[in-house]
Amino acid sequence: MRIIVLGAGHVGMAVTASLFEDHEVAVVDRDPARLQALANAYDVRTVEGDGAAQGALEEAGIADADLLIASTAHAEVNLVAAMFARGLSSRARTLVRTTDVSHIAAWRAGVLDVDFMVSSELETARAVVNAIAVPGARATDVFADGKVTIAEFDVLPGAAGNPLVGVALSAAPLPETSRVALIVRGEELVLPTGGATLEVGDKVVVMASPQAAAAWSEQLVPEARPIREATLFGADSAGIAIAGKLLHRGVRVRIADGDAARARAAAAALPQARVFHASPRDRDFLREERIGASDVAVAVLEDDADTLYAAVVARSEGVATTLAVVDDPAAAPVFEQAGVDVTVNPRAATAEELVRFAHDPRLHQIGLLDDDRFEVLDVRVRADGELVGRAIRDMPRTGSVIGAIVRDGRAVFPHGADTLQAGDRAIVLVDPARAAHVERTL
């Protein structure tokens, strides 16, 4: 497939990294330094220019392109580029990233003539809510309409002596309706054979029913508690989207923002939430409102330094779990070293959804794990797929793991004797470099 990616920032870079192996990719950006960094990392063509200009799109080959992914941080630029693509190409599908949630409603109503639209705010909100869905997990995602939860846990020193640790997986009392998908031991990847063990210091990725994911949390992080009350610092569009999803799940929400206009807008948009015109730097406010009693504090401020401060202050006030929406992915380790429990990168969340559109149309969902070292694919199995009818234990050892199968609306967490059947949805953990091959095989 011939793909034009508009924008070489964090989102464009993540999209390009996932697609360049299997597609002919051209990237358009006005910044030559960004383009040079991208060209040094990936085998792609680069075009310096304004993506909202006809000439740059023509130079990138829009006339022969199959897909335009307009992924800059500027929604207007992305929309103009999509309109140009409509006139300059007879076949290019258009995929637009927007930072304005109202654009999604307009697109769904048929007002905006693009093939698919992704909202950074809504994807960030989804990622935040998923990240705290399993208490104590360092990362989570939800697949197959909520039937399958993928959770990544640290095996901390306190887990020594736990019946899941130091025991062969075949003999360990693993929670039912779950499967270990991967063990990360330093830089080593340990495939989950029956003889493999979990050890202190490992990271373990499990695929499970929601109930089994909670059981893993209780075993590995017994001090973690479910989320019933949340405090959000930041009432911009992303903060409002996050609060809305939490309220929908029955979580009690407080929102604090130092900007009076944003606080008023949040109060109008979310009457079920308690909204305060207050800053996380106001310690009197934090104590008067007993912010420390919150189960989770979510910091989603405009500046990463302010976000870090808010999360650390919340932790110092006694909040059980802290989550930060981090603008710069390189800053995430700093947040973790400062004691922030979970970080969410809005650009990575957006890139996941953009990449999915360029994959096989049988692909329902895509997720990224462990700093994007792994993809999780949710793909429907073809009747002529190479692995149909083969037992899990007889499948080739390629580093990919089928962690769950959705069949007749029910999630199955397969063991060695289970087989794939035509029409199944297979949830597969895979090295990104092998993702396209796995799709073809299934």
C-alpha positions as CSV (number, residue, x, y, z in Angstrom):
1,M,0.0,0.0,0.0
2,R,1.2,3.5,-0.8
3,I,0.7,5.7,2.3
4,I,1.3,9.4,2.8
5,V,1.8,10.4,6.5
6,L,1.3,14.1,7.2
7,G,3.4,15.2,10.2
8,A,6.7,13.9,11.5
9,G,6.1,14.7,15.2
10,H,5.6,12.0,17.8
11,V,2.4,10.7,16.3
12,G,3.7,10.7,12.8
13,M,6.9,9.0,14.0
14,A,4.9,6.2,15.8
15,V,2.7,5.7,12.8
16,T,5.6,5.5,10.4
17,A,7.5,3.1,12.6
18,S,4.5,0.7,12.5
19,L,3.9,0.9,8.8
20,F,7.2,1.3,6.9
21,E,8.2,-2.4,6.9
22,D,5.2,-3.4,4.9
23,H,4.1,-0.3,3.0
24,E,5.6,2.4,0.7
25,V,5.5,5.4,3.0
26,A,6.1,9.1,2.3
27,V,6.2,11.6,5.1
28,V,5.4,15.3,4.7
29,D,6.4,18.0,7.2
30,R,7.6,21.6,7.3
31,D,10.5,20.9,9.7
32,P,13.6,19.5,7.9
33,A,15.2,18.4,11.2
34,R,12.2,16.2,12.0
35,L,12.3,14.7,8.5
36,Q,16.0,14.0,8.8
37,A,15.6,12.2,12.1
38,L,12.7,10.1,10.7
39,A,14.6,9.3,7.5
40,N,17.7,8.2,9.5
41,A,15.5,5.8,11.5
42,Y,13.2,4.4,8.8
43,D,13.3,3.6,5.1
44,V,10.8,6.2,3.9
45,R,10.6,9.1,1.5
46,T,10.4,12.5,3.0
47,V,8.9,15.7,1.5
48,E,9.6,19.1,3.1
49,G,6.5,21.3,2.8
50,D,3.1,22.3,4.1
51,G,0.7,19.4,4.1
52,A,-2.2,21.8,3.6
53,A,-0.6,22.9,0.3
54,Q,-1.4,21.2,-3.0
55,G,2.2,21.2,-4.2
56,A,3.5,19.2,-1.2
57,L,0.9,16.6,-1.5
58,E,1.5,16.2,-5.2
59,E,5.2,15.9,-4.6
60,A,4.5,13.1,-2.1
61,G,2.5,11.2,-4.7
62,I,-1.1,11.8,-3.7
63,A,-2.3,10.9,-7.1
64,D,-1.2,7.3,-6.7
65,A,-1.6,7.0,-2.9
66,D,-3.9,4.5,-1.3
67,L,-4.1,6.2,2.0
68,L,-3.5,9.7,3.5
69,I,-2.9,9.8,7.3
70,A,-3.1,13.4,8.3
71,S,-1.6,13.3,11.8
72,T,-0.3,16.8,12.6
73,A,-1.2,18.5,15.8
74,H,-3.3,21.0,13.8
75,A,-6.8,19.8,13.0
76,E,-7.4,22.5,10.4
77,V,-4.3,21.5,8.5
78,N,-5.3,17.8,8.6
79,L,-8.8,18.6,7.3
80,V,-7.6,20.8,4.5
81,A,-5.1,18.1,3.4
82,A,-8.0,15.6,3.4
83,M,-10.0,17.9,1.2
84,F,-7.1,18.3,-1.2
85,A,-6.7,14.5,-1.3
86,R,-10.3,14.1,-2.4
87,G,-9.7,16.3,-5.4
88,L,-6.2,15.1,-6.3
89,S,-6.8,11.3,-6.0
90,S,-9.5,9.0,-7.2
91,R,-8.7,6.2,-4.7
92,A,-6.9,7.6,-1.6
93,R,-8.8,7.0,1.6
94,T,-8.4,9.8,4.2
95,L,-7.7,9.4,7.9
96,V,-7.7,12.5,9.9
97,R,-6.5,13.2,13.5
98,T,-8.4,16.0,15.2
99,T,-7.9,17.8,18.5
100,D,-11.5,19.1,18.5
101,V,-14.0,16.6,19.8
102,S,-16.8,18.4,18.0
103,H,-15.2,17.3,14.7
104,I,-16.1,13.7,15.6
105,A,-19.8,14.5,15.9
106,A,-19.7,16.4,12.6
107,W,-17.9,13.5,10.9
108,R,-20.4,11.0,12.2
109,A,-23.2,13.2,11.0
110,G,-21.7,13.2,7.5
111,V,-20.8,16.8,7.5
112,L,-17.1,16.2,7.1
113,D,-16.2,14.2,4.0
114,V,-13.3,12.0,5.4
115,D,-13.2,8.2,5.6
116,F,-12.1,8.0,9.3
117,M,-11.4,10.5,12.1
118,V,-9.5,10.0,15.3
119,S,-9.8,12.3,18.3
120,S,-6.7,12.7,20.4
121,E,-8.7,13.6,23.4
122,L,-11.1,10.7,23.2
123,E,-8.2,8.2,22.6
124,T,-6.3,9.7,25.6
125,A,-9.4,9.4,27.7
126,R,-9.9,5.7,26.7
127,A,-6.2,5.0,27.5
128,V,-6.5,6.7,30.9
129,V,-9.6,4.8,31.9
130,N,-8.2,1.5,30.7
131,A,-4.9,2.2,32.5
132,I,-6.6,2.4,35.9
133,A,-9.2,-0.3,35.2
134,V,-7.0,-2.9,36.9
135,P,-5.6,-1.6,40.2
136,G,-1.8,-2.0,40.5
137,A,-1.2,-2.8,36.8
138,R,1.5,-0.7,35.1
139,A,-0.5,-0.8,31.8
140,T,-3.8,-2.2,30.7
141,D,-5.9,-2.3,27.5
142,V,-9.3,-3.7,26.8
143,F,-10.1,-5.8,23.7
144,A,-13.1,-7.6,22.1
145,D,-15.7,-5.2,23.5
146,G,-14.5,-5.6,27.1
147,K,-14.3,-9.4,27.1
148,V,-10.5,-9.5,27.2
149,T,-8.3,-7.4,29.4
150,I,-4.6,-7.2,28.8
151,A,-2.6,-6.2,31.9
152,E,1.1,-5.7,32.5
153,F,2.3,-6.2,36.1
154,D,5.6,-5.7,37.8
155,V,6.6,-8.6,40.0
156,L,7.8,-6.6,43.0
157,P,10.0,-7.8,45.9
158,G,6.9,-8.0,48.1
159,A,5.6,-10.8,45.8
160,A,8.4,-13.1,47.0
161,G,6.7,-16.2,48.5
162,N,3.6,-15.6,46.4
163,P,2.3,-19.0,45.1
164,L,2.5,-17.5,41.5
165,V,6.2,-16.7,41.9
166,G,9.1,-19.1,41.4
167,V,6.7,-21.9,40.4
168,A,6.4,-23.4,36.9
169,L,3.4,-21.9,35.1
170,S,2.0,-25.4,34.6
171,A,1.9,-26.0,38.3
172,A,1.1,-22.4,39.5
173,P,-2.4,-21.5,40.7
174,L,-3.0,-19.1,37.9
175,P,-6.4,-17.3,38.0
176,E,-8.9,-19.1,35.8
177,T,-9.9,-17.5,32.4
178,S,-6.4,-16.0,32.0
179,R,-3.2,-16.8,30.2
180,V,0.3,-15.5,30.6
181,A,1.2,-13.9,27.3
182,L,4.8,-12.8,27.9
183,I,7.4,-12.5,30.7
184,V,10.0,-9.6,30.3
185,R,13.1,-10.3,32.4
186,G,15.5,-7.3,32.0
187,E,16.2,-7.3,28.2
188,E,15.3,-10.9,27.9
189,L,11.9,-12.1,26.6
190,V,10.7,-15.3,28.2
191,L,8.0,-17.2,26.3
192,P,5.3,-18.6,28.6
193,T,5.9,-22.3,28.3
194,G,4.7,-24.7,31.0
195,G,8.2,-24.8,32.6
196,A,8.7,-21.0,32.7
197,T,8.5,-19.2,36.0
198,L,7.7,-15.7,37.3
199,E,10.5,-14.2,39.3
200,V,10.9,-11.0,41.3
201,G,11.9,-8.2,39.0
202,D,10.0,-9.6,36.0
203,K,7.3,-7.8,34.1
204,V,4.4,-10.1,33.2
205,V,1.8,-9.5,30.5
206,V,-1.4,-11.5,31.0
207,M,-4.6,-11.8,28.9
208,A,-7.6,-12.4,31.0
209,S,-11.3,-11.9,31.6
210,P,-12.0,-8.7,33.6
211,Q,-12.6,-10.8,36.7
212,A,-9.3,-12.8,36.3
213,A,-7.4,-9.6,35.7
214,A,-8.7,-8.3,39.0
215,A,-7.5,-11.6,40.6
216,W,-4.0,-11.1,39.2
217,S,-4.0,-7.7,40.7
218,E,-5.1,-9.1,44.1
219,Q,-2.3,-11.7,44.0
220,L,0.6,-9.4,42.7
221,V,-0.4,-6.0,44.1
222,P,-2.7,-6.8,47.1
223,E,-2.4,-3.3,48.5
224,A,-4.0,-1.8,45.3
225,R,-7.6,-0.8,45.7
226,P,-10.5,-0.3,43.1
227,I,-11.2,3.1,41.8
228,R,-14.4,4.7,43.3
229,E,-13.3,8.3,43.6
230,A,-11.0,10.3,41.3
231,T,-9.5,13.8,41.3
232,L,-8.5,15.3,38.0
233,F,-6.1,18.2,37.8
234,G,-6.8,20.0,34.5
235,A,-10.1,20.9,32.8
236,D,-9.1,21.2,29.2
237,S,-10.8,19.1,26.5
238,A,-8.7,16.0,27.4
239,G,-9.5,16.4,31.1
240,I,-13.3,16.8,30.3
241,A,-13.2,13.7,28.1
242,I,-11.4,11.7,30.8
243,A,-13.8,12.8,33.5
244,G,-16.8,12.0,31.3
245,K,-15.6,8.4,30.8
246,L,-14.9,8.0,34.5
247,L,-18.4,9.3,35.4
248,H,-19.9,6.8,32.9
249,R,-18.2,4.0,34.8
250,G,-19.8,5.2,38.1
251,V,-16.6,6.8,39.5
252,R,-17.1,10.0,41.6
253,V,-15.1,12.8,40.0
254,R,-13.6,16.0,41.3
255,I,-12.0,18.4,38.8
256,A,-9.6,21.2,39.8
257,D,-8.2,23.8,37.4
258,G,-6.4,27.1,38.1
259,D,-8.1,28.8,35.1
260,A,-11.5,30.1,36.0
261,A,-12.9,29.9,32.4
262,R,-11.9,26.3,32.0
263,A,-13.4,25.4,35.4
264,R,-16.7,27.1,34.4
265,A,-16.7,25.2,31.1
266,A,-16.1,21.9,32.8
267,A,-18.8,22.5,35.3
268,A,-21.3,23.3,32.5
269,A,-20.2,20.2,30.5
270,L,-20.2,17.8,33.5
271,P,-22.9,18.7,36.0
272,Q,-22.4,15.3,37.8
273,A,-18.8,16.2,38.7
274,R,-17.6,18.6,41.4
275,V,-15.5,21.3,39.8
276,F,-13.2,23.7,41.6
277,H,-11.3,26.8,40.5
278,A,-8.2,25.8,42.2
279,S,-4.5,24.9,41.5
280,P,-2.7,21.8,42.7
281,R,-0.2,24.3,44.2
282,D,-2.9,25.3,46.7
283,R,-2.1,23.0,49.6
284,D,-4.9,24.4,51.7
285,F,-7.4,23.5,49.0
286,L,-6.0,20.0,48.8
287,R,-6.4,19.4,52.5
288,E,-9.8,21.1,52.9
289,E,-11.2,18.9,50.1
290,R,-9.4,15.8,51.4
291,I,-7.9,15.1,48.0
292,G,-5.7,12.5,49.7
293,A,-8.8,10.3,50.2
294,S,-9.1,9.9,46.4
295,D,-8.4,6.4,45.0
296,V,-6.7,8.0,42.0
297,A,-5.4,11.4,40.9
298,V,-5.1,12.1,37.2
299,A,-2.9,15.0,36.2
300,V,-3.5,16.3,32.7
301,L,-2.1,19.8,32.6
302,E,-0.7,21.7,29.6
303,D,3.0,21.6,30.7
304,D,4.7,18.3,31.7
305,A,6.5,20.1,34.6
306,D,3.1,21.2,36.0
307,T,1.7,17.7,35.4
308,L,4.6,16.1,37.3
309,Y,4.2,18.6,40.2
310,A,0.4,17.9,40.5
311,A,1.0,14.1,40.5
312,V,3.8,14.2,43.1
313,V,1.8,16.6,45.3
314,A,-1.2,14.2,45.1
315,R,1.0,11.3,46.1
316,S,2.3,13.4,49.1
317,E,-1.2,14.1,50.2
318,G,-1.9,10.3,50.4
319,V,-3.6,9.5,47.1
320,A,-3.4,5.8,46.5
321,T,-2.7,5.9,42.8
322,T,-1.3,8.7,40.6
323,L,-1.6,8.9,36.8
324,A,0.0,11.5,34.6
325,V,-0.8,12.3,31.0
326,V,2.7,13.0,29.6
327,D,3.1,15.1,26.5
328,D,6.8,14.1,25.9
329,P,7.3,10.4,25.8
330,A,10.9,10.8,26.8
331,A,9.8,12.2,30.1
332,A,7.9,9.1,31.2
333,P,10.8,7.5,33.0
334,V,11.3,10.7,35.0
335,F,7.7,10.6,36.2
336,E,8.1,7.0,37.2
337,Q,11.3,7.7,39.1
338,A,9.4,10.5,40.9
339,G,6.9,7.9,42.1
340,V,4.1,8.5,39.6
341,D,2.4,5.1,39.2
342,V,1.1,5.2,35.6
343,T,1.9,7.5,32.7
344,V,-0.2,7.8,29.5
345,N,1.1,9.3,26.3
346,P,-1.7,10.9,24.3
347,R,0.3,10.7,21.1
348,A,0.9,6.9,21.5
349,A,-2.8,6.4,22.2
350,T,-3.7,8.4,19.0
351,A,-1.1,6.5,16.9
352,E,-2.6,3.1,17.9
353,E,-5.9,4.0,16.4
354,L,-4.4,5.6,13.3
355,V,-2.2,2.5,12.6
356,R,-5.2,0.2,12.9
357,F,-6.8,1.8,9.9
358,A,-3.9,0.9,7.7
359,H,-3.8,-2.8,8.7
360,D,-5.9,-5.7,7.3
361,P,-9.6,-4.8,7.4
362,R,-10.2,-7.9,9.5
363,L,-8.3,-6.2,12.3
364,H,-10.6,-5.0,15.0
365,Q,-8.1,-3.3,17.2
366,I,-4.4,-2.8,17.8
367,G,-2.6,-2.0,21.0
368,L,1.0,-1.2,21.9
369,L,2.8,-2.6,25.0
370,D,6.2,-2.1,26.8
371,D,7.3,1.1,25.1
372,D,5.9,-0.1,21.8
373,R,8.1,-3.2,21.7
374,F,5.0,-5.3,21.1
375,E,1.7,-5.0,19.3
376,V,-1.5,-6.7,20.3
377,L,-3.7,-7.6,17.4
378,D,-7.4,-8.4,17.5
379,V,-7.9,-10.1,14.1
380,R,-10.6,-12.4,12.7
381,V,-9.4,-15.8,11.4
382,R,-10.0,-16.6,7.7
383,A,-11.5,-19.9,6.7
384,D,-8.3,-20.6,4.7
385,G,-5.9,-19.3,7.4
386,E,-2.8,-21.4,7.7
387,L,-3.4,-22.1,11.4
388,V,-7.1,-23.1,11.3
389,G,-7.6,-26.5,12.9
390,R,-4.2,-26.6,14.5
391,A,-3.7,-27.1,18.2
392,I,-2.0,-24.2,20.1
393,R,0.8,-26.5,21.1
394,D,1.5,-27.5,17.5
395,M,1.8,-24.0,16.2
396,P,5.3,-22.8,15.2
397,R,7.3,-21.0,17.9
398,T,7.8,-17.6,16.4
399,G,7.6,-15.3,19.4
400,S,3.9,-14.5,18.8
401,V,1.4,-15.6,21.4
402,I,-2.3,-16.2,21.0
403,G,-3.5,-15.1,24.4
404,A,-7.2,-15.2,23.8
405,I,-9.8,-16.3,21.3
406,V,-13.3,-14.8,21.1
407,R,-15.8,-17.4,19.7
408,D,-19.5,-17.1,19.5
409,G,-19.3,-14.0,21.7
410,R,-17.4,-15.7,24.5
411,A,-13.7,-15.3,25.4
412,V,-11.6,-18.4,25.6
413,F,-8.0,-18.3,27.1
414,P,-6.5,-21.3,25.2
415,H,-4.3,-24.1,26.4
416,G,-2.2,-26.5,24.3
417,A,-5.0,-28.7,23.1
418,D,-7.3,-25.8,22.0
419,T,-7.5,-25.1,18.2
420,L,-8.2,-22.0,16.1
421,Q,-11.4,-22.1,14.1
422,A,-12.5,-20.0,11.1
423,G,-14.4,-16.9,12.2
424,D,-12.6,-16.7,15.6
425,R,-11.2,-13.4,16.8
426,A,-7.6,-14.1,17.9
427,I,-6.0,-11.7,20.3
428,V,-2.3,-12.0,19.5
429,L,0.8,-10.5,21.1
430,V,3.4,-10.0,18.4
431,D,6.7,-8.3,17.6
432,P,5.7,-5.2,15.4
433,A,8.1,-6.4,12.7
434,R,6.0,-9.6,12.4
435,A,2.6,-8.1,12.7
436,A,1.8,-8.1,8.9
437,H,3.0,-11.7,8.6
438,V,0.8,-12.7,11.5
439,E,-2.2,-11.0,9.9
440,R,-1.5,-12.9,6.6
441,T,-1.1,-16.2,8.4
442,L,-4.5,-15.8,10.2
